[in-house]
């Protein structure tokens, strides 16, 4: 698949992340007072206090990769580390204090996007939409749009971080997808940089899925989302043959999730940042996984929340695989890539509607009539 064998940076990233995860678990008695995730909250489904500072493992793994990588790849990783620091720092502060506002974290992820542009000179200059591309020719608008997109994806990854392996699994798959596309268009340095970050994610993932020994936390989800977002920016700007819709297609699950969540909460007259249990992954667990377990497995297993958690995480991770595979067929075909993005977005809404209404229906009609009662789900 790749032009050459995997570089040592991938393995260094994996082992460093793995080792830091072990260290975090071995030293819980020293930091647990601050790092443990609360059991109270509308989205909490775990029943044992768990450290939520897995982002430290991820960042440590990427730093290890940067230290041993070749100069061309080390430069890419170095920018990701420096630019990603605001997103990671504000997320980690929330993990430890539980007092950092959503707006502050949102702003921090935008700052990370601006720093990425400042360090590299890259910002999104084309989205393969003629009238919008004209606006992106203006530097200020291009940088703002880039920061907005980077922040949006970083927060989208944070939103889907609800089950064991879900957020880290998406980041892992997305980075592998971006790496494959970069390799296919000859950008080997970006390809291996993405793989190095994927190695760091995998080192953490083995502790997060299936047993949930450690959580990614806001710091990890923001940093992981930033890495995927900035790698996407580099992919389309360093390789103009790649249509902008390819990274969008690879990231379609969290993107649609966050947009639909904003719409859903607006309909219910709630703040866009208001937590709820109406995300697709939450409904899949309660209405698909749990009901299936109740039907086919023993009573003892039915009560196993860890089993429900891990199965749901795996099922939702798998949703990102078809868009990734599809993206490899439309690397330089904007029209078809855009069509696939729309198709997978409609599939998401159709699946959501099926779970809510217990029958198949049009995603358009699902959104329009009697909207105020669609999301009163228990």
HELIX and SHEET records of a PDB file:
HELIX    1   1 UNK A    8  UNK A   26  1                                  19    
HELIX    2   2 UNK A   28  UNK A   35  1                                   8    
HELIX    3   3 UNK A   55  UNK A   68  1                                  14    
HELIX    4   4 UNK A   71  UNK A   97  1                                  27    
HELIX    5   5 UNK A  102  UNK A  120  1                                  19    
HELIX    6   6 UNK A  130  UNK A  136  1                                   7    
HELIX    7   7 UNK A  139  UNK A  159  1                                  21    
HELIX    8   8 UNK A  166  UNK A  184  1                                  19    
HELIX    9   9 UNK A  188  UNK A  208  1                                  21    
HELIX   10  10 UNK A  217  UNK A  238  1                                  22    
HELIX   11  11 UNK A  244  UNK A  250  1                                   7    
HELIX   12  12 UNK A  252  UNK A  267  1                                  16    
HELIX   13  13 UNK A  280  UNK A  284  1                                   5    
HELIX   14  14 UNK A  285  UNK A  289  3                                   5    
HELIX   15  15 UNK A  290  UNK A  296  1                                   7    
HELIX   16  16 UNK A  299  UNK A  302  1                                   4    
HELIX   17  17 UNK A  305  UNK A  327  1                                  23    
HELIX   18  18 UNK A  334  UNK A  357  1                                  24    
HELIX   19  19 UNK A  363  UNK A  368  1                                   6    
HELIX   20  20 UNK A  371  UNK A  373  5                                   3    
SHEET    1   A 2 UNK A  36  UNK A  37  0                                        
SHEET    2   A 2 UNK A  50  UNK A  51 -1                                        
END                                                                             
